């Protein structure tokens, strides 16, 4: 299946938001297309993330969202691969790998030292995919969250 990957812009908000909503539902969040759309619009307007869309047949079928971080030991920019999603009807066609490859290329283009990601232990698909794409499991660190 032929495809292209494009850097998303505000013009792609509706398609991106539809996929983002499905992604959130995958992670057991209530569907809220409008709230997700407002969230993404803010990211676009404030240049707070970079999103790439995989396009096939003239429509967006998957996305990856990257946030800029800084790595304290390498003293360089690093990208957080925060969100990766391919519509269920288009899985198994290599689109996730293509989005990860594009994210790696983005590191090269922006002078970043690499990508970091986190996924749930129960995300069987992701936990098989990421090592296949060259990611190394970091068993030395515990990740903690603080929410207000």
N, C-alpha and C positions, 0 to 999 in steps of 0.2 A: 504494500500500500504506500503510495507516494505521500510525502508530507514536507512541510517546511516549518522552521521555527523562527518566530519573530519576536522582537522585543515589544512588549505590550506598552500601550500609551493610554491616555485618557479616552481616546476614541474607541478603545477596546473594552471599556468599562463594563458594558452589559454582558458581553460574552465571558469576560473574566469573572464577574460577580456570580454568574450562573454556575460556573465550575467551582468557584470558591465556596458557594453555598453547599454544593454536593460534597465537597471535601469536609466541611464542618459537620455535616450530617454523618459522614463516615466515622468521624470521631465523637459520635453520640451527642452532638449539640443540636438544639432545636433549629429547624429551618427558619431562616430570617434573611431573605434575599435583600431586602432594603437596608437592613443594618450592615450586612456584609458589603453591600455596594457602597454605602457611606464610608465604611472603614477603608476599602480599597481606594476610593476617590481621594481620601485624605493622604494615603500613601503616595499616590501619583502626584497630587498637587504640591506636596512637601518634599518630593524626591527622597522618600524614606525607605523605599525598597525598589528592587528591580525584578520585573516579572517577565518571563518568557512563555510564550504560548506555542503549543504544537498544533499546526493547522493541517487539516486534510479535508478534501472535498469542499473547500471554501469555508470551513468552520473550525472554531477552536475546540479541541477535544481533550486537552490537558494543559497543565501549567506547572511552573516552578516559581517560587517567590524567594528572593534572596535579600537578606538584611546585612548591612555592613557592620562588622565588628573589628576589633584590633587585638592581635595576639601578643601577649606580654613577653613571651620568650623569643619569638622571632622578630618582634618589634616591627610588625608589618600589618597591613590591612588583611582581613580574613572575611570570608562571606559565610553567613549562617544560612544554610539551606533549610529554611523554615517550613516551607510547604511544597509538597510534590503530589500531584494528583492527575490521574488519567481517568476519563469517563469509563465506567465499567464496560460499555459496549465496544470500547477501543483498546482494551487491555490485551496483553500477549502479542503485541505487534512491534515491540521495541521502543515505544514512545517514551517510557520512563527513562530508559537508558539514554535515549537521544537528548532528553531534557537535562539529565545529569552531565552528559558530555558537553552540552552547551554551557552549563554552569561552570564546568572546568575551563572551558574556553574563555568565559567571562573573567575568571581569575587571571588568566594570561593577559587579557585585554586591559584589565584595571590594575595590574601590578600587585595582586593579592597573593598571599602565600598559600592559600588553600581554602577548602570548604570544611565546615563543621556541621553536623546534624545530630538530631536526637529523634528517636522514635519510640513508641511504646513497645514494651517487651512482647505484647500480644500481637503486634503488627507482623504477622508471619511473612507477608509478601515483601515488605520493606526490609525485614531482617535477613531475607535471602538475597534481595536485590543489591543492597549496599555493599556487602563484601565482594559480590560479583563485579561491581563497578570500581573496585580498588579502594574502598573505604576500609579502614582498620578499626576494629572494635576497641574502645578504650575502657578496659576493665579496671583501670587505676583510679578513676574519679567517680564520685557520687555527685549527681546533680540534684540540687535542692531548689525549691521555689518558695518565694514569699509573696503572698497576695494581700493587698489591702482590702 
